[in-house]
Amino acid sequence: MKKKTLIWITTLFTAYHRWEEAPESVSFLRSFHRHLFEVEIGMSVTHNDRDIEFFTFKSEVDEYIEQVYVGKRFSKSCEMIAKDLLDHFQASYVCVSEDGENGARVDREED
């Protein structure tokens, strides 16, 4: 059985989003509202001696999030943010949650 090793980093950012098509029962979600988004990104590594340096990778992720999301208003779900980060960093998986309560995980499909 072939084993796969993943490393991961976490980070936080504050932004405002909305769900324009929210059903009536949660219509308040149609308006912009603030969240502390929590992000976890996992990357596959090829060896066990810091193939990807944690601090460097976290810095790269924080820089991208700062440019694209921090303090912004957007109509993206946790799933959409996770997919964006997954694609941008060619990650193995990305989890994004709202205030540490609810969220989504997107995994890269294996070939």
C-alpha positions in Angstrom: 0.0 0.0 0.0 1.4 3.4 -1.0 1.4 6.0 1.7 0.8 9.7 1.1 2.2 12.4 3.3 0.5 15.7 3.7 1.5 18.9 5.5 -0.9 21.6 6.4 -1.1 25.2 7.6 -3.9 27.2 9.1 -4.7 30.9 8.9 -7.5 33.4 9.6 -9.0 36.4 7.8 -11.9 38.7 8.2 -14.2 39.6 5.3 -17.8 40.1 4.3 -19.8 37.8 2.1 -23.4 37.2 1.1 -25.6 34.5 -0.4 -27.7 36.4 -2.9 -29.9 33.4 -3.6 -30.5 32.5 0.0 -34.0 31.0 0.7 -36.5 33.0 2.6 -35.9 31.1 5.8 -32.4 32.5 6.0 -33.0 35.7 3.9 -30.6 37.7 6.2 -27.7 35.9 4.4 -28.6 37.9 1.3 -27.0 41.0 2.9 -23.3 41.3 3.5 -22.3 40.0 6.8 -18.9 39.6 8.6 -17.1 36.4 9.3 -13.8 35.3 10.7 -12.9 32.8 8.0 -10.7 30.0 9.2 -8.6 28.2 6.5 -6.6 25.0 6.5 -4.6 24.0 3.4 -3.0 20.6 3.0 -0.2 19.9 0.5 1.2 16.6 -0.6 4.9 16.2 0.0 7.5 13.9 -1.6 9.7 13.4 1.4 9.7 13.8 5.2 12.4 16.5 5.6 10.4 19.7 5.2 9.7 19.3 1.5 7.5 22.4 1.9 8.6 24.8 4.7 5.6 25.7 6.9 6.4 29.3 7.6 7.2 30.0 3.9 4.0 28.3 2.7 1.8 30.1 5.3 3.3 33.4 4.3 2.5 32.8 0.6 -1.1 31.8 1.5 -1.5 34.9 3.8 -0.2 37.2 1.1 -2.7 35.8 -1.5 -5.6 36.0 0.9 -4.6 39.6 1.8 -4.8 40.6 -1.8 -7.9 38.7 -2.8 -10.1 38.5 0.4 -9.2 40.5 3.5 -11.6 43.2 4.2 -13.4 42.7 0.9 -17.1 42.2 0.1 -17.9 39.2 -2.1 -20.6 36.7 -3.0 -18.5 33.6 -2.6 -19.3 30.6 -0.3 -16.8 28.7 1.8 -16.9 26.1 -1.0 -16.0 28.7 -3.6 -13.2 30.2 -1.5 -11.8 26.7 -0.8 -11.9 25.8 -4.5 -10.1 29.1 -5.4 -7.3 28.3 -2.9 -7.1 24.7 -3.9 -6.6 25.7 -7.5 -4.2 28.6 -6.8 -1.9 26.6 -4.6 -2.4 23.2 -6.3 -3.2 21.9 -2.8 -4.4 18.5 -1.8 -7.3 19.8 0.2 -8.6 23.1 1.6 -11.1 23.7 4.4 -12.8 27.0 4.9 -15.1 27.7 7.9 -17.1 30.7 9.1 -16.2 31.6 12.6 -15.0 28.0 13.3 -18.6 26.8 13.3 -19.6 25.7 9.7 -17.6 25.2 6.6 -16.6 23.2 3.6 -13.7 21.0 2.6 -12.7 20.6 -1.1 -10.3 17.8 -2.1 -8.2 17.5 -5.2 -9.3 14.5 -7.2 -6.8 11.8 -7.6 -5.7 10.8 -11.1 
